[in-house]
Amino acid sequence: MSSCDTSLRGLRAMYHTFGCKLNFAETATIAGRLAALGVAKAEGGEEPDLIVVNSCSVTAEADRKCARAIRSMHRRYPSAAIAVTGCYAQLKPDEVAALPGVAVVAGADRKMDIDAFVERWMATRTQVSEVTATADIRDFRPSCSRGDRTRYFLKVQDGCDYWCTYCTIPRARGRSRSGSIDSIVEQAARAAAEGGREIVITGVNIGDFGKGREDTFLDLIRELDLVEGIARYRISSIEPNLLTDGIIDFVASSRAFMPHFHIPLQSGSDEVLALMRRHYDTALFASKIERIRSAMPDAFIGVDLIAGARGETAALFEASRRFVDSLDISRLHVFPYSERPGTRALGIDHVVSAEDKHRRAAAMIELSDAKWTAFADRFRGAVRPVLLEHPRGEGAPMAGFTDNYLRVEVPDAPASLDNQIVEVRLGAADPATETVEGSLA
């Protein structure tokens, strides 16, 4: 469909994204497609004609948040057509379709067709629902977008074949699949031509890149490192059993891959990991942390953790807490366990009460705060390269991330340094905001 013959021209759209970095990348791509068809982004107090919601369904609370937000948007903008896509739309299309104001329901693999679906709705004023059965999803839909920030998000893989007992993502995203190395390198080169300096590599299970082919994730990042103009790459969440020593060693010696890893642990108890049907144990996980620290002593290492999963007794939680405390990591991303219909976890004995889940999550968050503060304090007085971004609000200072993923506010940096990498001397760290003070070196 060309921009000259679309009935969408002149519409104003609002975008709302829930969930992971992959969703944010895909939302930005949807916005770009609609902009090319003449759809402007609603600014300030403008009333949108269209609201695009890219939903998440990683927990039951995520479903509820999405539904609440959609109801709130409809109350505020009753004349706007709401198009809902993402995992919530894939898993519960009838529930989403019943929400007020919803004109389009687009399944996980139909996100990039929202423009056509909205045009169909405009022509008929009849709700459009297009959801492919998850077992039939085969196509990889590329995405490389900047959105409103400096960093680009490059989707290299989609879907997951792991079927962990607590997780609905394979049901929402389908089987593991990925783009070709040549096509992904081409997208990175286009981002560089647009002035992009940093790319975050995203996917559902990115270490599974190339499954069913001879190429691997290591092959991909070797080629991406050769793209001129991109100064920084970051690898988003990668499974510990797929984080090979070769990947770690390459990142340590590469031109542009930053010393920054995000690795899901989920539990520090081998018994709970077995109940979750994860693909590693604590010994393997600890060995990966040690390998990273040996190759990159200053690396930022973030870790995902679930608190209060089925089967996690008080003793197993304490074993998990002790294991996590023993790791030389930088931060935890803590999720209280959420029951998901249709998951095998529902057959596991020992249900943790809501109160205990809350207490366990709070204990892990307290541990995370201590880990982050200790990591940030190691660099007080040091000079690190920071990619500065435009301020997040009027009067806010320039800020950005160091190579090893410390967010730094730099009050003495002029706005002219937006999207520039500068040397910054690091100061005091604030664990409440996970921000470090900085000044131009």
N, C-alpha and C positions, 0 to 999 in steps of 0.2 A: 504494500500500500504506500503510495507516495504522499509527500507532505502537501501536494497541491490538490488532492482530491479527497482528503479526509474530512469527515463531519465533526472531527474533534477540535479543529482549529478554533481558537478563541476561548476554549474552556480554561478554567483555573483549577489546579489540582493541589491537594494536600497529601502528604505521605507520612505514614506512621509505621515504624518497624519495631517488632518485638524480637528478642532472642539473640542469636549468634552473629558473629561478624559476617558469616556467609549470607545471612538474611540482609544485612545492611548493604553488602555488595550488590545483591540482586535487586534490592529496592532502588538503588542508584541507577542500575541499568534500566529498570522499568521507567524511571523518571526521564532518563535520557531518550529512550524510545518515544515516549509521549511528547517530550519537548520537540523532537524532530518532526512530529506530526502537528505542531502548532499549539500544544497544551502548555500554558504558562504555569509556573509555580505560584500558588496563592501566597501573597506577602502580607505581613502585618495583620491588619484587621479585615483583609479581603475575605469575602465569602467564597468558599470553594464550590465548584460545580461537581467535582469528583474527589473522593477520598480513597486512596489506595492503602490498604492495611496488609502488611506482610506479617503473618502471624507465627507464633511459636506454640509448640505443644510438648515441650520437654518435661513439664510437670502438670499436674491437675491445676495448680495455681496459675500456671501460664495460660491455660485455657480460660480460666475465670477472668484473668486480667484482660485478655483479648476481648472477651464478651462484654465486660464492663466498659472498656474503652469504646467499643463500637456503639453501644447504647448511648454513651455520653456524647459521642460525635454526632449521632443522629439527633439528639435533643438540641444540641447547639447549632447544627446545620441541617435542619429538617428537609431542605430541598436538595441537598447534595446526594448524588449516587455513590454508594459505598461499594468498592470492589475489594473482596477479601481473598487473599491467597496464602500460601505457606502451609506449614504442617497442621495447624488447627483446621484449616479448610480441607486438607487432604483426609484427615482422620475422621472428622465429624462434619461432613458437608451439609447434612440436613439440619444439624443444630445451628450452623453458621447461617444457612439460608433463611432460617426462621427469625433471625435477629432483625430488629427494625432498621429500615433504610438500606439493607443489603440488596444491591442490584446484580452483582456478579460474584460468583464463587468459582475461583480458579484453583485447581489442584496444584500440587507441588511442582509438577513438570509442565504446567501451563502458564507459569508466571509471565513469560515473555509474550504471551498471546493476549494479555489484558486489553491492549488497544483494540483488537478486533472484537473482543467480547463486549467492551463498553460501546463500541459502535453498533453492535447488534442490539444491545439494550436500548440505545437511543432511538433506533429505528422501530422497535416493537413495543418498548416499555414493558417487556416481559422479562422476568428474572432469568439470567443466564447462569447455568451451573455446568461446568466442564471439569470433571475429575476422572482421571485415568486410574483404573485399578492398579494398586501399587505393584503387583506382580507383573504387570504389563509395561511398566516404565523402563525404557531402554535408552532413550536419547540423553546425551549430555548437552546441556544448554549453557554456553559460555557466559561469563560475566567478568568485566573489569571496569570498575568505576571508582571515582573519587568521592562523590557526594559533596558534603559541605566542608570537608577537612582537607588537610594537605596530603594525607596518605591515600594511596590507591589500594583497593582490595581486589585481588586476582583469584578467581575461582578456578581451581585446577582439577577438582574431583567432586563427585556427588555420590550420595547413597552409602550404605554400609551393609556388610554381610555378617557382622559379628553376633547379632541377636543376644546381647547381654540381657539377663533376666529382668532387669528393672526398666528397660529402655524401649520406647516406641519409635525411635528414629528410623529403623529399617522399614517399618510399616508406613512411615510418612514420606520418606525420601526414596525408597526403593533400593535396588541392588547397586553395588559399588560400580562406578563407571567414571571415566576421566577423559579429558581432552587430549589431543596429540601435542607432543612437545613443540612441534613447529608452530601450531596455532597459538599456543600459550606464549611462546617467545615473541610472536608477532604482536600479541596484545600488550606485552610488556614494552616492546619498542614503541608502540603507539602512545602508551602512557608517558614514556620518556619524551616523545616529540611534543606532547601537550604540556610539558614542564614538570611532570611528576618526578619526585626525587626518591620517594620511598614506596615500596609495595609490600603489602601483607598477603602472604599466600594462604588462601582459605580453601576449605572443603569440609565434608563431613568426617572423612577418615583419610586424610591426605597422604599418610604413609602407605596407603593401599594404591596410590597412583600407579597406573600402568597394569593393574591386575588383568590377566588374560592376554597380555602382550609381553614382549621381551624387555621393554624399557621400564625403568624404575623411577622412584622419586629422586634418588641420587642423580640419575641421568638428567632429570629435569632441572634440578637446582644448579648443576654444572653448566647447563646451557644458559639459564637465566643470568648467572653471574657474568656472562660475557656481553650482556646487553648494555650498550653505551648509554650514559645519561642517568641510569638508575643508580643512586648512591647507596641505597639501603634496601635490603629485603628482610622481612621477618617471617618466621614460620609459625603459623597459628597451631592450635592444639594437634599434637601428634602422639599416637599410641606408643607406650614405652617399648612394646615388643617389635614395633616397626621402626623405632628410632635406632638405626644401626650405628655401629662404631664408625662406619664409613661416612655416614651423614654428619655425625658429630665432628669427626676429624676434618671433613671438608669445610664445614661452617667455620671452624677455628682458623683455617688457612685461607679462606676465600677473600675475594676483593670486597664484596658488598653484603654478605650475609652477617647480620648482627648477632652478637653474643646474647641471645634471648631465646628461651625455650618455654613452651607451655605444655605440660605433660599430665594427662589424667591419671590419677592414682585410684580415686574413688574410695578405697579403704586401705588402712595400714595393717589389716588382719588377713592372713592367708586363708583362714576359714571363711571369712566374709567374701573375699575375692573369688573363692571357689563357688560359693552360693550365687554370686553375681555372674559366674561363667566368664570372668575376665581371662585374658590370654597371657597372663604373667603372674609372678608372685612377688613378694616384697624383696626377695634377694635380687631378682632381676632389676626391679625398679631402683633399688639402692645402687646397684652397679652402674646404671645409666647416669645417676646423679654424680657418682664418683668420677665417671669418665668425662662428663662435661666439666666438672670442677678442675680436673687434671689438665684438660685441654684449654679451658677458658676460665681462669680463676675469678674473673669479674662478671661472669655471665649472670643475667637475671633468669631465675628458674621459677615459673609459676606452676602451681599444682592444683588440679580439681579434686574435690573430696565430697563424698556424700555422707551426711550424718544421720544416723538412726535408720539405716536400711533394715529390711526384714532379716531376721537371723542375727542381728548385731546385739548380743547380750552386753550387759554392763562390763563384763570382763573383756570381751572382744573389742569394745569401744576403747577401753583403757589401753589395750595392746596397740590399737590403731593410733591413739594419741601419742603413746611413747615412741612408736616407729616414726611418725611424722616429726616429732620433736628432735629425733636423732638426725634428720636429713638436713644437709646444708642447702636449703632452698630459700627463695626470696619472698614468696607470698602464697597464700592459699585462696582458692575460690571455693567457698563452702556452700553446698546445697543441702537443705534438709530433705530427707527422702520423701518422695511423693508417690502415693499409690497410683498406678496407671492401669486402667481396665485392659484386659487381654494379655497382660505380661505374665511370664512364668513366675515372677517373684511372688505373685499372690498365693502360690502353693507352698511358700516357705513358712515354716513355723516361727514363732516368736515375733510378735508385732510390737514395735517400740511405740510407747505412748507419745502423744503430741508434746506433752510437757518435757519428756526426756529428749525427744528430738531437738526441741528448742534449746535445752540446756547443753546438749552435745554440740550443736552448731555454734552456740555462743562460746563454748570452751575452745573450739577449733578456730573461731574468728579471733579470739584473744591471742591464741598461739600465732596466728597469721600476722597480727599487728606487731607482735614482738619480733617475728622473723623479718618483716619488712623494715622495721626501725633499725634492727641490727645491720641489715644489708645496706640501707641508705647511709647509716652512720660511718660505714667503712670508707665512704668516698667524700666525707666532709673535708673541704679544703682542696680536693683534687680538681683538675681541669678535664672536662669531658666534652666531646662534640655533641651539640644539640641541634636538631632540626626544628627551627622555630615555626610556629603556626600563628595565623592571625588571631587576635584576642577573641575569647568566647563570649564576651559581652562588652557593652560600652563602659569604658574606664578600666577594663581588666588589663593586666599586664600581658606582654608577649610571653608565650610559654611553649614548651615542646618537650621531646623525649631525648634523653641521652642515648648513645649507642646501646647501652645495657638497660634501657627501658625504665629509667627513673624520670618521672614527670617533674620538670623544673620550671618555675616561674622566674622570669628575667625582667624586672621592672625597668632596668636601664637600657633595654633593647628597643630601638626604634621600629616602627611599623614597616619601614623599608626592608627589614631583614626577614619578612615573611617568606617562608619556603626556602630559607637559606640555612646551611649548616655552619654554626659558629662555635667557637671555643668558649665554654662557660665554666666559671669557678663555682663549685657547689658549696652550699652552706647548710643551715639547719634543716632538719627533716620534720615534717608534720604528719604523724601517722593517721590523724583524723581525716585528712584529705589525701593522704599518700602523695604529697607534693614536697619538693625540695626547693629551698630558696637558692637563687643563683644570680651571678653578675657576670657581665662580659669580661673575659680574661684579657 
